[in-house]
Amino acid sequence: MINEYVERVVNLIPEDSHRLYQISYKDACDLVLSGDPEAVSQIDGSYALLAKEGKTVRMARSLDRPMRYFLAKREEGPALIVADRMDTIKEWLVQEGFEDQFHPSYTRMVPAHYVVEIQLIGCPDPDPIYKRFFDPQKNTQSSNLEKIGRQYIGALAEEIAKWISTVPSKEPIGVCFSGGIDSGAVFLTTQHVMQSMGAQLSRLKAFTLNFGNGEDLTQAQAFMKQTNNSLYLEEILGDITHLDLNETLKILEDYKPLDVECAAMGMALHEGIRNQYPDWNFLIDGDGGDENLKDYPIEENPELTIKSVLHNQMLYHEGWGVGKIKHSLTYSGGLSRSYTRTYAPAKHYHFEGFSPFTRPSVINISEGIPYIEMTDYDHKRLYGLKGDIVAKGIKAVTGVDMPIFEKRRFQHGAVPVEQLRQAITDNEQLLRRRFHSMHEEPVKD
């Protein structure tokens, strides 16, 4: 008979996978253990950290990487398993003989920007406690587009500089590039930062995915020609017949249609780069730029209005938020959930990816923009802000006149939408059933 529960914590996230600036892994974990949101907000970098004291476990993650956990029931007490992927958790449970307890919907995701506290005191387990540690304030910026742009791209440049300083000096750097606003800003700012640091620009390339009839390659070529950078562009050819829905769902571990599409294209791009450059390690991209400047077509989502977008803090980053009815415990919300579309393909093909748009210093600027004052709740004015802000910021920081093209999602630039939908359905119910069926054991006679 067990008189006292004996908890167990298994952290399957490698210590060397975090990219921390100006702080050690141990010191960062100590800050998480403190549970003090202000202290945790001082952790700079990309991380998914866990700390334990007695039966108290605290976890925190940055926006740009997933962190999942699962509570397994044992006779002697609960076991908390933490990893960046569901299948990693499942593998551990299988090895320990707890595979019957697993289902994807039973896993939990640590929401970005929160310290999550769990008490391992046995059955039934109490709900986690959430404390926000990143809390950008509204309306802290002026309504002057030049000033906003200079601060926004200035913060972007600082984050890129910090990242590049950690990349070995002889390692090449690839930009996932479509010629759109976000990847264009990342390329030009990365180029500018490398020049300022005295780094060799021969290390830099811009990779554009093309299935033969997509619009991104033409756009990317036009962007590079207008900015006198054509020599950096490299086309990565893909084949739509090679898209594998089951493999995409397996790698992504989610079923939202746009994220499934994006992950499929990301896998094609990363596979193409890996095949062409077996030793390439570092990629930088523009994921998060749309979320920062609220540049999604509101009309496509019946749950949203322009008021809900402008009045809810970081709606596109965090969804409806922790503690709300629509917040998913399994997946979190917003980019906090969907960043797996970028993280998972990069990890699968053994790249270290980075997006400066996910950094708090950059989001602080974008969340402080007085959107209501500058748009008066007008959709078209909201959609136009992004191009104006970024172009003015790029000019102020780099001196380059950046071309601005019509918005197009990454996954719709390598191949026409209609053709993509023949390979990847946009029916969420079908995708969800298919994903869950991959984790259901066949019935044995």
GITA-V939947 format. One record per residue. N is the residue number from 1. RES is the residue in one small letter. PHI is phi in degrees with one decimal (none if undefined). Layout:
# GITA-V939947
n->[N | N]
res->[RES | RES]
phi->[PHI | PHI]
This chain:
# GITA-V939947
n->[1 | 2 | 3 | 4 | 5 | 6 | 7 | 8 | 9 | 10 | 11 | 12 | 13 | 14 | 15 | 16 | 17 | 18 | 19 | 20 | 21 | 22 | 23 | 24 | 25 | 26 | 27 | 28 | 29 | 30 | 31 | 32 | 33 | 34 | 35 | 36 | 37 | 38 | 39 | 40 | 41 | 42 | 43 | 44 | 45 | 46 | 47 | 48 | 49 | 50 | 51 | 52 | 53 | 54 | 55 | 56 | 57 | 58 | 59 | 60 | 61 | 62 | 63 | 64 | 65 | 66 | 67 | 68 | 69 | 70 | 71 | 72 | 73 | 74 | 75 | 76 | 77 | 78 | 79 | 80 | 81 | 82 | 83 | 84 | 85 | 86 | 87 | 88 | 89 | 90 | 91 | 92 | 93 | 94 | 95 | 96 | 97 | 98 | 99 | 100 | 101 | 102 | 103 | 104 | 105 | 106 | 107 | 108 | 109 | 110 | 111 | 112 | 113 | 114 | 115 | 116 | 117 | 118 | 119 | 120 | 121 | 122 | 123 | 124 | 125 | 126 | 127 | 128 | 129 | 130 | 131 | 132 | 133 | 134 | 135 | 136 | 137 | 138 | 139 | 140 | 141 | 142 | 143 | 144 | 145 | 146 | 147 | 148 | 149 | 150 | 151 | 152 | 153 | 154 | 155 | 156 | 157 | 158 | 159 | 160 | 161 | 162 | 163 | 164 | 165 | 166 | 167 | 168 | 169 | 170 | 171 | 172 | 173 | 174 | 175 | 176 | 177 | 178 | 179 | 180 | 181 | 182 | 183 | 184 | 185 | 186 | 187 | 188 | 189 | 190 | 191 | 192 | 193 | 194 | 195 | 196 | 197 | 198 | 199 | 200 | 201 | 202 | 203 | 204 | 205 | 206 | 207 | 208 | 209 | 210 | 211 | 212 | 213 | 214 | 215 | 216 | 217 | 218 | 219 | 220 | 221 | 222 | 223 | 224 | 225 | 226 | 227 | 228 | 229 | 230 | 231 | 232 | 233 | 234 | 235 | 236 | 237 | 238 | 239 | 240 | 241 | 242 | 243 | 244 | 245 | 246 | 247 | 248 | 249 | 250 | 251 | 252 | 253 | 254 | 255 | 256 | 257 | 258 | 259 | 260 | 261 | 262 | 263 | 264 | 265 | 266 | 267 | 268 | 269 | 270 | 271 | 272 | 273 | 274 | 275 | 276 | 277 | 278 | 279 | 280 | 281 | 282 | 283 | 284 | 285 | 286 | 287 | 288 | 289 | 290 | 291 | 292 | 293 | 294 | 295 | 296 | 297 | 298 | 299 | 300 | 301 | 302 | 303 | 304 | 305 | 306 | 307 | 308 | 309 | 310 | 311 | 312 | 313 | 314 | 315 | 316 | 317 | 318 | 319 | 320 | 321 | 322 | 323 | 324 | 325 | 326 | 327 | 328 | 329 | 330 | 331 | 332 | 333 | 334 | 335 | 336 | 337 | 338 | 339 | 340 | 341 | 342 | 343 | 344 | 345 | 346 | 347 | 348 | 349 | 350 | 351 | 352 | 353 | 354 | 355 | 356 | 357 | 358 | 359 | 360 | 361 | 362 | 363 | 364 | 365 | 366 | 367 | 368 | 369 | 370 | 371 | 372 | 373 | 374 | 375 | 376 | 377 | 378 | 379 | 380 | 381 | 382 | 383 | 384 | 385 | 386 | 387 | 388 | 389 | 390 | 391 | 392 | 393 | 394 | 395 | 396 | 397 | 398 | 399 | 400 | 401 | 402 | 403 | 404 | 405 | 406 | 407 | 408 | 409 | 410 | 411 | 412 | 413 | 414 | 415 | 416 | 417 | 418 | 419 | 420 | 421 | 422 | 423 | 424 | 425 | 426 | 427 | 428 | 429 | 430 | 431 | 432 | 433 | 434 | 435 | 436 | 437 | 438 | 439 | 440 | 441 | 442 | 443 | 444 | 445]
res->[m | i | n | e | y | v | e | r | v | v | n | l | i | p | e | d | s | h | r | l | y | q | i | s | y | k | d | a | c | d | l | v | l | s | g | d | p | e | a | v | s | q | i | d | g | s | y | a | l | l | a | k | e | g | k | t | v | r | m | a | r | s | l | d | r | p | m | r | y | f | l | a | k | r | e | e | g | p | a | l | i | v | a | d | r | m | d | t | i | k | e | w | l | v | q | e | g | f | e | d | q | f | h | p | s | y | t | r | m | v | p | a | h | y | v | v | e | i | q | l | i | g | c | p | d | p | d | p | i | y | k | r | f | f | d | p | q | k | n | t | q | s | s | n | l | e | k | i | g | r | q | y | i | g | a | l | a | e | e | i | a | k | w | i | s | t | v | p | s | k | e | p | i | g | v | c | f | s | g | g | i | d | s | g | a | v | f | l | t | t | q | h | v | m | q | s | m | g | a | q | l | s | r | l | k | a | f | t | l | n | f | g | n | g | e | d | l | t | q | a | q | a | f | m | k | q | t | n | n | s | l | y | l | e | e | i | l | g | d | i | t | h | l | d | l | n | e | t | l | k | i | l | e | d | y | k | p | l | d | v | e | c | a | a | m | g | m | a | l | h | e | g | i | r | n | q | y | p | d | w | n | f | l | i | d | g | d | g | g | d | e | n | l | k | d | y | p | i | e | e | n | p | e | l | t | i | k | s | v | l | h | n | q | m | l | y | h | e | g | w | g | v | g | k | i | k | h | s | l | t | y | s | g | g | l | s | r | s | y | t | r | t | y | a | p | a | k | h | y | h | f | e | g | f | s | p | f | t | r | p | s | v | i | n | i | s | e | g | i | p | y | i | e | m | t | d | y | d | h | k | r | l | y | g | l | k | g | d | i | v | a | k | g | i | k | a | v | t | g | v | d | m | p | i | f | e | k | r | r | f | q | h | g | a | v | p | v | e | q | l | r | q | a | i | t | d | n | e | q | l | l | r | r | r | f | h | s | m | h | e | e | p | v | k | d]
phi->[none | -89.2 | -88.6 | -140.8 | -67.8 | -116.7 | -81.0 | -138.7 | -121.4 | -119.7 | -99.7 | -97.0 | -90.1 | -61.1 | -60.6 | -82.7 | -85.1 | -81.3 | -121.3 | -108.1 | -108.0 | 59.4 | -156.9 | -80.9 | -59.2 | -62.5 | -64.3 | -64.8 | -63.1 | -62.9 | -65.9 | -64.3 | -60.9 | -61.4 | 72.6 | -84.9 | -57.2 | -64.1 | -66.9 | -64.1 | -63.3 | -82.2 | -72.0 | -112.4 | 135.3 | -109.9 | -159.3 | -145.7 | -109.8 | -132.4 | -141.8 | -133.8 | -143.1 | 62.6 | -96.9 | -99.0 | -119.4 | -125.0 | -136.0 | -155.8 | -141.5 | -83.0 | -68.6 | -93.8 | -154.2 | -78.6 | -145.3 | -119.0 | -144.1 | -147.5 | -99.0 | -94.8 | -92.1 | -125.3 | -60.0 | -83.1 | 145.0 | -72.0 | -119.6 | -101.0 | -109.5 | -123.8 | -158.3 | -91.2 | -136.2 | -64.4 | -68.0 | -67.5 | -62.7 | -61.6 | -59.4 | -65.1 | -62.3 | -63.2 | -62.0 | -92.0 | 84.4 | -111.3 | -60.6 | -67.5 | -83.2 | -83.6 | -154.5 | -51.8 | -72.0 | -88.4 | -76.4 | -128.3 | -106.3 | -69.8 | -70.4 | -59.9 | 77.0 | -130.0 | -86.0 | -107.2 | -112.6 | -126.6 | -104.1 | -93.0 | -117.4 | 105.2 | -102.2 | -81.1 | -78.2 | -71.8 | -64.1 | -64.7 | -108.8 | -112.5 | -129.1 | -69.8 | -114.6 | -123.2 | -137.5 | -64.9 | -97.3 | -79.9 | 56.9 | -92.9 | -98.3 | -76.0 | -95.0 | -81.8 | -61.5 | -62.8 | -66.8 | -60.7 | -60.3 | -63.6 | -71.1 | -65.1 | -72.8 | -62.2 | -65.8 | -60.2 | -63.6 | -63.4 | -68.3 | -64.6 | -63.2 | -62.4 | -66.2 | -61.0 | -64.6 | -96.2 | -85.2 | -50.5 | -62.6 | -100.6 | -77.9 | -73.9 | -124.1 | -109.6 | -104.2 | -74.8 | -127.8 | -117.0 | 87.0 | -77.2 | -62.0 | -71.2 | -68.0 | -64.6 | -64.3 | -64.9 | -62.5 | -63.7 | -71.4 | -62.4 | -59.2 | -62.1 | -65.0 | -61.5 | -61.6 | -64.0 | -86.2 | 76.3 | -80.4 | -72.0 | -73.6 | -66.9 | -77.3 | -98.1 | -138.9 | -120.6 | -101.1 | -120.8 | -81.7 | -145.3 | -96.9 | 110.8 | -142.2 | -86.6 | -93.5 | -64.0 | -62.5 | -61.5 | -65.3 | -62.8 | -63.6 | -65.0 | -58.6 | -66.7 | -65.9 | -69.3 | -105.6 | 60.0 | -128.5 | -58.7 | -68.5 | -85.9 | -82.5 | -135.5 | -81.7 | -112.0 | -79.4 | -122.2 | -132.2 | -64.5 | -71.0 | -90.4 | -66.1 | -123.3 | -61.9 | -61.5 | -67.0 | -63.8 | -62.1 | -63.5 | -74.7 | -71.6 | 62.1 | -156.8 | -137.6 | -65.5 | -54.3 | -64.6 | -72.8 | -64.4 | -59.5 | -62.6 | -63.7 | -62.1 | -68.6 | -61.6 | -64.3 | -64.0 | -65.1 | -66.1 | -63.8 | -63.8 | -65.1 | -62.3 | -64.6 | -81.8 | -132.0 | -58.7 | -104.2 | -71.9 | -121.0 | -114.4 | -128.5 | -126.4 | -143.8 | -110.6 | -62.8 | 104.1 | -65.1 | -64.4 | -64.1 | -59.2 | -105.1 | 54.6 | -104.8 | -121.9 | -67.4 | -59.3 | -63.6 | -80.8 | -118.6 | -65.8 | -82.2 | -110.4 | -130.5 | -63.7 | -68.7 | -65.3 | -68.4 | -84.2 | -97.5 | -100.4 | -58.3 | 46.7 | -57.6 | -75.1 | -85.4 | -124.7 | 70.0 | -74.4 | 102.0 | -58.8 | 87.1 | -92.5 | -57.5 | -87.0 | -76.5 | -88.4 | -67.3 | -74.4 | -122.0 | 66.4 | -155.0 | 57.8 | -66.4 | -55.4 | -85.4 | -84.5 | -65.1 | -60.4 | -61.1 | -100.7 | -64.4 | -66.9 | -60.5 | -62.1 | -65.6 | -59.3 | -98.8 | 64.6 | -108.8 | -100.1 | -98.7 | -156.8 | -126.6 | -66.9 | -68.6 | -86.1 | -76.1 | -55.0 | -63.5 | -77.9 | -64.7 | -55.5 | -67.9 | -67.2 | -71.0 | -84.1 | -68.9 | -78.7 | -59.9 | -63.7 | -61.5 | -85.0 | -118.4 | 51.6 | 61.9 | -98.2 | -57.4 | -64.5 | -67.1 | -63.5 | -65.9 | -77.8 | -61.6 | -58.1 | -61.2 | -63.5 | -63.7 | -67.4 | -61.7 | -67.0 | -67.8 | -62.6 | -62.3 | -67.3 | -87.8 | -107.3 | 83.2 | -95.9 | -82.8 | -90.1 | -72.0 | -117.8 | -107.8 | -61.6 | -60.8 | -151.3 | -65.8 | -53.3 | -70.7 | -103.3 | -99.9 | -88.7 | -154.1 | -56.9 | -56.6 | -60.0 | -70.6 | -62.9 | -66.8 | -72.1 | -97.6 | -127.8 | -65.8 | -103.6 | -86.4 | -62.6 | -63.4 | -64.9 | -65.4 | -65.3 | -62.1 | -66.4 | -64.3 | -65.0 | -65.1 | -69.8 | -110.3 | -101.5 | -75.8 | -63.9 | -72.7 | -100.3 | -75.8]
